[in-house]
Amino acid sequence: MVFLVAMIVLVAVGVLLWKAMAAQALATSSTASDDAPTGPTRAAQGPGRSRRPRPVAPDDDPEFLRHLDDQLRRSDRDDPPAS
């Protein structure tokens, strides 16, 4: 029982130290957007800062899907059904 309580306390202290170190690193960082830790400790971006565009997965990219559809239609036209 004592071991369980000690583990819970140790984990709680570790989490608090991690959060404190991340907040300190964020406050002293010269480039907050590149060197800041991810997660809830990251400061919100102001109205003057633009975000980098995120990469789009192929199944979410309309241009890729259009190209794939064109390829499939072209292959259907070129290959008649085998009956």
C-alpha positions as CSV (number, residue, x, y, z in Angstrom):
1,M,0.0,0.0,0.0
2,V,2.8,2.4,0.9
3,F,4.5,1.5,-2.4
4,L,1.4,2.4,-4.4
5,V,1.0,5.8,-2.6
6,A,4.7,6.5,-3.2
7,M,4.4,5.8,-6.9
8,I,1.3,8.1,-7.2
9,V,3.2,10.9,-5.4
10,L,6.3,10.3,-7.6
11,V,4.3,10.5,-10.8
12,A,2.4,13.6,-9.6
13,V,5.7,15.4,-8.7
14,G,7.2,14.4,-12.1
15,V,4.3,15.8,-14.0
16,L,4.4,19.1,-12.0
17,L,8.2,19.4,-12.7
18,W,7.7,18.6,-16.4
19,K,5.0,21.4,-16.7
20,A,7.2,23.9,-14.7
21,M,10.2,23.2,-16.9
22,A,8.2,23.5,-20.1
23,A,6.7,26.8,-19.0
24,Q,10.1,28.1,-18.0
25,A,11.6,27.0,-21.4
26,L,8.7,28.7,-23.1
27,A,9.3,32.0,-21.2
28,T,13.0,32.0,-21.9
29,S,12.8,30.8,-25.5
30,S,13.8,33.4,-28.1
31,T,11.8,31.7,-30.9
32,A,8.7,30.5,-29.1
33,S,7.1,28.9,-32.2
34,D,10.0,26.6,-33.1
35,D,11.6,25.6,-29.8
36,A,8.4,25.6,-27.6
37,P,7.2,22.2,-26.3
38,T,4.0,20.9,-27.9
39,G,0.8,20.4,-26.0
40,P,-1.1,22.6,-23.6
41,T,2.0,24.6,-22.5
42,R,2.4,26.2,-25.9
43,A,1.3,29.8,-26.1
44,A,-1.5,30.7,-28.4
45,Q,-0.4,32.4,-31.6
46,G,-1.3,36.1,-31.9
47,P,-3.3,37.6,-34.7
48,G,-0.2,38.8,-36.6
49,R,1.4,35.4,-36.9
50,S,0.5,33.0,-39.6
51,R,0.7,29.3,-39.3
52,R,2.6,27.1,-41.7
53,P,0.3,25.0,-43.9
54,R,0.0,21.5,-42.6
55,P,0.7,18.6,-45.0
56,V,-2.4,17.0,-46.4
57,A,-2.9,13.3,-46.5
58,P,-3.4,11.8,-50.0
59,D,-6.9,10.8,-49.3
60,D,-7.8,14.3,-48.2
61,D,-6.1,16.1,-51.1
62,P,-8.6,17.0,-53.8
63,E,-5.9,17.4,-56.4
64,F,-4.6,13.9,-55.7
65,L,-8.1,12.4,-55.8
66,R,-8.9,14.2,-59.1
67,H,-5.7,12.8,-60.6
68,L,-6.5,9.3,-59.4
69,D,-10.0,9.5,-60.8
70,D,-8.6,10.6,-64.2
71,Q,-6.2,7.7,-64.2
72,L,-9.0,5.2,-63.4
73,R,-11.2,6.6,-66.1
74,R,-8.4,6.5,-68.6
75,S,-7.6,2.9,-67.8
76,D,-11.3,2.0,-68.0
77,R,-11.5,3.5,-71.5
78,D,-8.3,1.8,-72.7
79,D,-9.1,-1.7,-71.3
80,P,-12.4,-3.0,-72.5
81,P,-14.1,-5.5,-70.1
82,A,-13.1,-9.1,-70.6
83,S,-16.2,-11.2,-71.3
